[in-house]
Amino acid sequence: MAETAPGRNAPCWCGSGRKYKRCHLDADVKAAAERSTPLVPRARDIFEIRESILTPNQPRSGEIRRNRR
């Protein structure tokens, strides 16, 4: 059975007697955001980092032609 989050104005699940929005809502939202972020970098990020390290900044072919004239 799936757990459902309490409503904003419902009593907090911790038993403090306070409303959920005043007690644990912010902490639960932050925890959910941390769980949803990927732990490993995307392949594109790895490729960009690798390319920036391995290849020096070279002028583009159009820039080479302009400099030769």
Rosetta blueprint (number, residue, H / E / L):
1 M L
2 A L
3 E L
4 T L
5 A L
6 P L
7 G L
8 R L
9 N L
10 A L
11 P E
12 C L
13 W L
14 C L
15 G L
16 S L
17 G L
18 R L
19 K E
20 Y H
21 K H
22 R H
23 C H
24 H L
25 L H
26 D H
27 A H
28 D H
29 V H
30 K H
31 A H
32 A H
33 A H
34 E H
35 R H
36 S H
37 T L
38 P L
39 L L
40 V L
41 P L
42 R L
43 A H
44 R H
45 D H
46 I H
47 F H
48 E H
49 I H
50 R H
51 E H
52 S H
53 I H
54 L H
55 T L
56 P L
57 N L
58 Q L
59 P L
60 R L
61 S H
62 G H
63 E H
64 I H
65 R H
66 R H
67 N H
68 R H
69 R L
